[in-house]
Amino acid sequence: MIARVAVWEPMPTDDRQWVIDAAKAVPGVLDAYHLVDPVTGNGLSVAFFDDSVDAAAVKLAIENKAGEIGWNDVPRPAPTSETIYRVLRSS
């Protein structure tokens, strides 16, 4: 299993369920979460994929949905970092 973690400083506060829905539309995406620190407003975007999923395909699905809904019509913040991890253990 693979995990993608993106750090947001701050986390966008608009309804971004469309991001999770677009990611989960890619076969092999297991789940995705947006987390926010209520004090700082910073957050994490965490997604879990089967080993066979190409993270670039997930990113493309999100970019396509963003274009479809006009998300990129105005300047938006981007994550400060993005890291792909291999999951060693889960329960």
DOSEVEX-360224 format. One record per atom (N, C-alpha, C): residue number from 1; y, z negated, x negated; atom name. Coordinates in nm, 2 decimals. Each point is the difference from the previous one (the first is absolute). Example, Ala and Ser with C-alpha at 12.3 -4.5 7.8 and 13.67 -1.06 7.14 Angstrom:
+-------+--------+--------+--------+--------+
! kolnu !     yy !     zz !     xx ! drenba !
+-------+--------+--------+--------+--------+
!     1 !  -0.57 !  -0.78 !  -1.32 !      N !
!     1 !   0.12 !   0.00 !   0.09 !     CA !
!     1 !   0.12 !   0.00 !  -0.09 !      C !
!     2 !   0.11 !   0.07 !   0.04 !      N !
!     2 !   0.11 !   0.00 !  -0.09 !     CA !
!     2 !   0.11 !  -0.08 !   0.08 !      C !
+-------+--------+--------+--------+--------+
***
This chain:
+-------+--------+--------+--------+--------+
! kolnu !     yy !     zz !     xx ! drenba !
+-------+--------+--------+--------+--------+
!     1 !  -0.12 !   0.00 !  -0.08 !      N !
!     1 !   0.12 !   0.00 !   0.08 !     CA !
!     1 !   0.12 !   0.00 !  -0.09 !      C !
!     2 !   0.11 !   0.06 !   0.05 !      N !
!     2 !   0.13 !   0.01 !  -0.07 !     CA !
!     2 !   0.10 !  -0.06 !   0.08 !      C !
!     3 !   0.10 !  -0.07 !  -0.06 !      N !
!     3 !   0.11 !  -0.06 !   0.06 !     CA !
!     3 !   0.13 !   0.06 !  -0.06 !      C !
!     4 !   0.09 !   0.04 !   0.09 !      N !
!     4 !   0.14 !   0.05 !  -0.04 !     CA !
!     4 !   0.10 !  -0.11 !   0.04 !      C !
!     5 !   0.08 !  -0.05 !  -0.10 !      N !
!     5 !   0.10 !  -0.10 !   0.03 !     CA !
!     5 !   0.13 !   0.06 !  -0.04 !      C !
!     6 !   0.10 !   0.00 !   0.09 !      N !
!     6 !   0.13 !   0.04 !  -0.03 !     CA !
!     6 !   0.09 !  -0.12 !   0.03 !      C !
!     7 !   0.10 !  -0.01 !  -0.10 !      N !
!     7 !   0.09 !  -0.11 !   0.01 !     CA !
!     7 !   0.14 !   0.05 !   0.05 !      C !
!     8 !   0.05 !  -0.07 !   0.10 !      N !
!     8 !   0.13 !   0.04 !   0.06 !     CA !
!     8 !   0.10 !  -0.11 !  -0.02 !      C !
!     9 !   0.12 !   0.03 !  -0.05 !      N !
!     9 !   0.11 !  -0.10 !  -0.02 !     CA !
!     9 !   0.13 !   0.06 !   0.05 !      C !
!    10 !   0.03 !  -0.01 !   0.13 !      N !
!    10 !  -0.07 !  -0.07 !   0.11 !     CA !
!    10 !  -0.10 !   0.09 !   0.07 !      C !
!    11 !  -0.08 !  -0.06 !   0.09 !      N !
!    11 !  -0.09 !   0.07 !   0.08 !     CA !
!    11 !   0.09 !   0.06 !   0.12 !      C !
!    12 !  -0.02 !   0.13 !   0.03 !      N !
!    12 !   0.07 !   0.06 !   0.11 !     CA !
!    12 !  -0.03 !  -0.08 !   0.13 !      C !
!    13 !   0.10 !  -0.02 !   0.08 !      N !
!    13 !  -0.01 !  -0.08 !   0.12 !     CA !
!    13 !  -0.02 !   0.08 !   0.13 !      C !
!    14 !   0.00 !   0.13 !  -0.01 !      N !
!    14 !  -0.02 !   0.08 !   0.12 !     CA !
!    14 !  -0.15 !   0.00 !   0.04 !      C !
!    15 !  -0.03 !   0.05 !   0.11 !      N !
!    15 !  -0.14 !   0.01 !   0.05 !     CA !
!    15 !  -0.07 !   0.11 !  -0.08 !      C !
!    16 !  -0.09 !  -0.05 !  -0.10 !      N !
!    16 !  -0.07 !   0.10 !  -0.08 !     CA !
!    16 !  -0.14 !   0.00 !   0.03 !      C !
!    17 !  -0.04 !  -0.02 !   0.12 !      N !
!    17 !  -0.14 !   0.01 !   0.04 !     CA !
!    17 !  -0.05 !   0.14 !  -0.02 !      C !
!    18 !   0.09 !   0.10 !   0.01 !      N !
!    18 !  -0.04 !   0.14 !  -0.03 !     CA !
!    18 !  -0.06 !   0.02 !  -0.13 !      C !
!    19 !   0.05 !  -0.08 !  -0.10 !      N !
!    19 !  -0.06 !   0.01 !  -0.14 !     CA !
!    19 !  -0.14 !  -0.04 !   0.00 !      C !
!    20 !  -0.03 !  -0.11 !   0.06 !      N !
!    20 !  -0.14 !  -0.05 !   0.00 !     CA !
!    20 !  -0.09 !   0.10 !   0.08 !      C !
!    21 !   0.05 !   0.04 !   0.12 !      N !
!    21 !  -0.07 !   0.10 !   0.08 !     CA !
!    21 !  -0.03 !   0.13 !  -0.08 !      C !
!    22 !   0.10 !   0.05 !  -0.07 !      N !
!    22 !  -0.02 !   0.12 !  -0.08 !     CA !
!    22 !  -0.11 !  -0.02 !  -0.11 !      C !
!    23 !   0.01 !  -0.11 !  -0.06 !      N !
!    23 !  -0.10 !  -0.03 !  -0.11 !     CA !
!    23 !  -0.14 !  -0.01 !   0.06 !      C !
!    24 !  -0.01 !  -0.08 !   0.11 !      N !
!    24 !  -0.13 !  -0.02 !   0.06 !     CA !
!    24 !  -0.06 !   0.13 !   0.06 !      C !
!    25 !   0.08 !   0.10 !   0.02 !      N !
!    25 !  -0.05 !   0.13 !   0.05 !     CA !
!    25 !  -0.08 !   0.07 !  -0.11 !      C !
!    26 !   0.01 !  -0.04 !  -0.12 !      N !
!    26 !  -0.08 !   0.06 !  -0.11 !     CA !
!    26 !  -0.14 !  -0.06 !  -0.01 !      C !
!    27 !  -0.10 !   0.08 !   0.02 !      N !
!    27 !  -0.14 !  -0.06 !  -0.01 !     CA !
!    27 !  -0.02 !  -0.08 !  -0.13 !      C !
!    28 !  -0.06 !  -0.12 !   0.02 !      N !
!    28 !  -0.02 !  -0.08 !  -0.11 !     CA !
!    28 !   0.10 !  -0.11 !  -0.03 !      C !
!    29 !   0.12 !   0.01 !   0.07 !      N !
!    29 !   0.10 !  -0.11 !  -0.01 !     CA !
!    29 !  -0.05 !  -0.11 !   0.09 !      C !
!    30 !  -0.03 !  -0.11 !  -0.06 !      N !
!    30 !  -0.06 !  -0.11 !   0.08 !     CA !
!    30 !   0.10 !  -0.09 !   0.07 !      C !
!    31 !   0.11 !  -0.03 !  -0.06 !      N !
!    31 !   0.11 !  -0.07 !   0.07 !     CA !
!    31 !   0.12 !   0.00 !  -0.08 !      C !
!    32 !   0.11 !  -0.04 !   0.06 !      N !
!    32 !   0.13 !   0.00 !  -0.07 !     CA !
!    32 !   0.09 !  -0.12 !   0.06 !      C !
!    33 !   0.08 !  -0.06 !  -0.08 !      N !
!    33 !   0.08 !  -0.11 !   0.05 !     CA !
!    33 !   0.14 !   0.01 !  -0.07 !      C !
!    34 !   0.10 !  -0.05 !   0.08 !      N !
!    34 !   0.13 !  -0.02 !  -0.06 !     CA !
!    34 !   0.02 !  -0.15 !   0.01 !      C !
!    35 !   0.05 !  -0.06 !  -0.11 !      N !
!    35 !   0.02 !  -0.14 !  -0.01 !     CA !
!    35 !   0.15 !  -0.02 !  -0.04 !      C !
!    36 !   0.06 !  -0.11 !   0.05 !      N !
!    36 !   0.14 !  -0.02 !  -0.04 !     CA !
!    36 !   0.02 !  -0.15 !  -0.02 !      C !
!    37 !   0.08 !  -0.03 !  -0.10 !      N !
!    37 !   0.04 !  -0.14 !  -0.03 !     CA !
!    37 !   0.12 !  -0.03 !   0.09 !      C !
!    38 !  -0.02 !  -0.09 !   0.09 !      N !
!    38 !   0.11 !  -0.02 !   0.10 !     CA !
!    38 !   0.13 !  -0.06 !  -0.07 !      C !
!    39 !  -0.01 !  -0.05 !  -0.12 !      N !
!    39 !   0.12 !  -0.06 !  -0.06 !     CA !
!    39 !   0.08 !   0.11 !  -0.08 !      C !
!    40 !  -0.08 !   0.08 !  -0.08 !      N !
!    40 !   0.07 !   0.10 !  -0.08 !     CA !
!    40 !   0.01 !   0.14 !   0.07 !      C !
!    41 !  -0.09 !   0.03 !   0.09 !      N !
!    41 !   0.00 !   0.13 !   0.06 !     CA !
!    41 !  -0.08 !   0.10 !  -0.08 !      C !
!    42 !  -0.05 !  -0.04 !  -0.12 !      N !
!    42 !  -0.08 !   0.08 !  -0.08 !     CA !
!    42 !  -0.14 !   0.01 !   0.06 !      C !
!    43 !  -0.07 !   0.11 !  -0.03 !      N !
!    43 !  -0.13 !   0.01 !   0.06 !     CA !
!    43 !  -0.10 !   0.08 !  -0.08 !      C !
!    44 !  -0.12 !   0.01 !   0.06 !      N !
!    44 !  -0.11 !   0.08 !  -0.06 !     CA !
!    44 !  -0.06 !   0.09 !   0.10 !      C !
!    45 !  -0.04 !   0.12 !  -0.04 !      N !
!    45 !  -0.08 !   0.09 !   0.08 !     CA !
!    45 !  -0.13 !   0.00 !  -0.06 !      C !
!    46 !  -0.11 !  -0.04 !   0.07 !      N !
!    46 !  -0.13 !   0.00 !  -0.06 !     CA !
!    46 !  -0.10 !   0.08 !   0.08 !      C !
!    47 !  -0.07 !   0.09 !  -0.06 !      N !
!    47 !  -0.10 !   0.08 !   0.07 !     CA !
!    47 !  -0.13 !   0.00 !  -0.07 !      C !
!    48 !  -0.11 !   0.01 !   0.07 !      N !
!    48 !  -0.13 !   0.00 !  -0.06 !     CA !
!    48 !  -0.07 !   0.13 !   0.04 !      C !
!    49 !  -0.07 !   0.06 !  -0.10 !      N !
!    49 !  -0.06 !   0.13 !   0.02 !     CA !
!    49 !  -0.14 !   0.00 !  -0.06 !      C !
!    50 !  -0.09 !   0.08 !   0.06 !      N !
!    50 !  -0.13 !   0.03 !  -0.06 !     CA !
!    50 !   0.02 !   0.06 !  -0.14 !      C !
!    51 !  -0.09 !  -0.02 !  -0.09 !      N !
!    51 !   0.01 !   0.06 !  -0.13 !     CA !
!    51 !   0.03 !   0.15 !   0.00 !      C !
!    52 !  -0.05 !   0.07 !   0.10 !      N !
!    52 !   0.00 !   0.15 !   0.01 !     CA !
!    52 !   0.14 !   0.05 !   0.04 !      C !
!    53 !   0.09 !  -0.09 !   0.05 !      N !
!    53 !   0.13 !   0.04 !   0.05 !     CA !
!    53 !   0.09 !   0.03 !  -0.12 !      C !
!    54 !   0.07 !   0.11 !   0.01 !      N !
!    54 !   0.11 !   0.03 !  -0.10 !     CA !
!    54 !   0.13 !  -0.06 !   0.05 !      C !
!    55 !   0.05 !  -0.09 !  -0.08 !      N !
!    55 !   0.13 !  -0.07 !   0.04 !     CA !
!    55 !   0.11 !   0.10 !   0.02 !      C !
!    56 !  -0.01 !   0.11 !  -0.07 !      N !
!    56 !   0.11 !   0.11 !   0.02 !     CA !
!    56 !  -0.01 !   0.06 !   0.14 !      C !
!    57 !  -0.12 !   0.01 !   0.06 !      N !
!    57 !  -0.02 !   0.05 !   0.13 !     CA !
!    57 !   0.06 !  -0.09 !   0.10 !      C !
!    58 !  -0.01 !  -0.13 !  -0.02 !      N !
!    58 !   0.06 !  -0.10 !   0.09 !     CA !
!    58 !   0.15 !   0.01 !  -0.01 !      C !
!    59 !   0.05 !   0.01 !  -0.12 !      N !
!    59 !   0.15 !   0.01 !  -0.02 !     CA !
!    59 !   0.05 !   0.13 !   0.07 !      C !
!    60 !  -0.07 !   0.11 !  -0.01 !      N !
!    60 !   0.03 !   0.13 !   0.06 !     CA !
!    60 !   0.01 !  -0.02 !   0.15 !      C !
!    61 !  -0.10 !  -0.07 !   0.06 !      N !
!    61 !  -0.01 !  -0.02 !   0.15 !     CA !
!    61 !   0.13 !  -0.07 !   0.04 !      C !
!    62 !   0.04 !  -0.10 !  -0.08 !      N !
!    62 !   0.12 !  -0.08 !   0.04 !     CA !
!    62 !   0.12 !   0.09 !  -0.01 !      C !
!    63 !   0.01 !   0.07 !  -0.11 !      N !
!    63 !   0.12 !   0.09 !  -0.02 !     CA !
!    63 !   0.01 !   0.11 !   0.11 !      C !
!    64 !  -0.12 !   0.05 !   0.04 !      N !
!    64 !   0.00 !   0.10 !   0.11 !     CA !
!    64 !   0.05 !  -0.06 !   0.13 !      C !
!    65 !  -0.04 !  -0.13 !   0.03 !      N !
!    65 !   0.04 !  -0.06 !   0.12 !     CA !
!    65 !   0.15 !  -0.04 !  -0.01 !      C !
!    66 !   0.05 !  -0.04 !  -0.12 !      N !
!    66 !   0.14 !  -0.02 !  -0.01 !     CA !
!    66 !   0.08 !   0.12 !   0.03 !      C !
!    67 !  -0.04 !   0.12 !  -0.05 !      N !
!    67 !   0.07 !   0.12 !   0.03 !     CA !
!    67 !   0.00 !   0.03 !   0.15 !      C !
!    68 !  -0.12 !  -0.02 !   0.06 !      N !
!    68 !  -0.01 !   0.03 !   0.14 !     CA !
!    68 !   0.09 !  -0.08 !   0.09 !      C !
!    69 !   0.02 !  -0.13 !  -0.04 !      N !
!    69 !   0.08 !  -0.09 !   0.09 !     CA !
!    69 !   0.15 !  -0.01 !  -0.05 !      C !
!    70 !   0.03 !   0.08 !  -0.11 !      N !
!    70 !   0.14 !   0.00 !  -0.04 !     CA !
!    70 !   0.04 !  -0.12 !  -0.09 !      C !
!    71 !  -0.10 !  -0.07 !  -0.05 !      N !
!    71 !   0.02 !  -0.12 !  -0.08 !     CA !
!    71 !   0.09 !   0.03 !  -0.12 !      C !
!    72 !  -0.02 !   0.12 !  -0.06 !      N !
!    72 !   0.07 !   0.03 !  -0.13 !     CA !
!    72 !   0.14 !   0.07 !   0.03 !      C !
!    73 !   0.04 !   0.00 !   0.13 !      N !
!    73 !   0.13 !   0.06 !   0.03 !     CA !
!    73 !   0.12 !  -0.09 !  -0.05 !      C !
!    74 !  -0.03 !  -0.12 !  -0.03 !      N !
!    74 !   0.10 !  -0.09 !  -0.06 !     CA !
!    74 !  -0.05 !  -0.07 !  -0.12 !      C !
!    75 !   0.08 !  -0.04 !  -0.09 !      N !
!    75 !  -0.05 !  -0.07 !  -0.12 !     CA !
!    75 !  -0.08 !  -0.13 !   0.03 !      C !
!    76 !  -0.11 !  -0.02 !  -0.06 !      N !
!    76 !  -0.08 !  -0.12 !   0.02 !     CA !
!    76 !  -0.04 !  -0.06 !  -0.13 !      C !
!    77 !  -0.03 !  -0.13 !   0.00 !      N !
!    77 !  -0.04 !  -0.07 !  -0.12 !     CA !
!    77 !  -0.15 !   0.04 !  -0.03 !      C !
!    78 !  -0.03 !  -0.01 !  -0.12 !      N !
!    78 !  -0.14 !   0.03 !  -0.05 !     CA !
!    78 !  -0.06 !  -0.13 !  -0.06 !      C !
!    79 !  -0.13 !  -0.01 !  -0.01 !      N !
!    79 !  -0.06 !  -0.12 !  -0.06 !     CA !
!    79 !   0.05 !   0.00 !  -0.15 !      C !
!    80 !   0.01 !  -0.13 !  -0.05 !      N !
!    80 !   0.04 !  -0.02 !  -0.14 !     CA !
!    80 !  -0.12 !   0.03 !  -0.09 !      C !
!    81 !  -0.12 !  -0.02 !   0.05 !      N !
!    81 !  -0.12 !   0.03 !  -0.08 !     CA !
!    81 !  -0.12 !   0.03 !   0.10 !      C !
!    82 !  -0.09 !   0.07 !  -0.06 !      N !
!    82 !  -0.13 !   0.04 !   0.07 !     CA !
!    82 !  -0.11 !  -0.01 !  -0.09 !      C !
!    83 !  -0.11 !  -0.07 !   0.03 !      N !
!    83 !  -0.11 !  -0.02 !  -0.09 !     CA !
!    83 !  -0.13 !   0.02 !   0.08 !      C !
!    84 !  -0.09 !   0.07 !  -0.06 !      N !
!    84 !  -0.14 !   0.02 !   0.05 !     CA !
!    84 !  -0.09 !  -0.09 !  -0.07 !      C !
!    85 !  -0.08 !  -0.08 !   0.08 !      N !
!    85 !  -0.09 !  -0.10 !  -0.06 !     CA !
!    85 !  -0.14 !   0.04 !   0.05 !      C !
!    86 !  -0.10 !  -0.03 !  -0.08 !      N !
!    86 !  -0.14 !   0.00 !   0.04 !     CA !
!    86 !  -0.04 !  -0.14 !   0.05 !      C !
!    87 !  -0.05 !  -0.01 !   0.12 !      N !
!    87 !  -0.04 !  -0.13 !   0.06 !     CA !
!    87 !  -0.13 !  -0.04 !  -0.07 !      C !
!    88 !   0.00 !  -0.12 !  -0.06 !      N !
!    88 !  -0.12 !  -0.05 !  -0.07 !     CA !
!    88 !  -0.09 !  -0.08 !   0.10 !      C !
!    89 !   0.06 !  -0.08 !   0.09 !      N !
!    89 !  -0.07 !  -0.08 !   0.09 !     CA !
!    89 !   0.07 !   0.00 !   0.14 !      C !
!    90 !  -0.08 !  -0.02 !   0.10 !      N !
!    90 !   0.05 !  -0.01 !   0.14 !     CA !
!    90 !  -0.10 !  -0.08 !   0.08 !      C !
!    91 !   0.04 !  -0.05 !   0.11 !      N !
!    91 !  -0.09 !  -0.08 !   0.08 !     CA !
!    91 !  -0.01 !   0.07 !   0.14 !      C !
+-------+--------+--------+--------+--------+
***
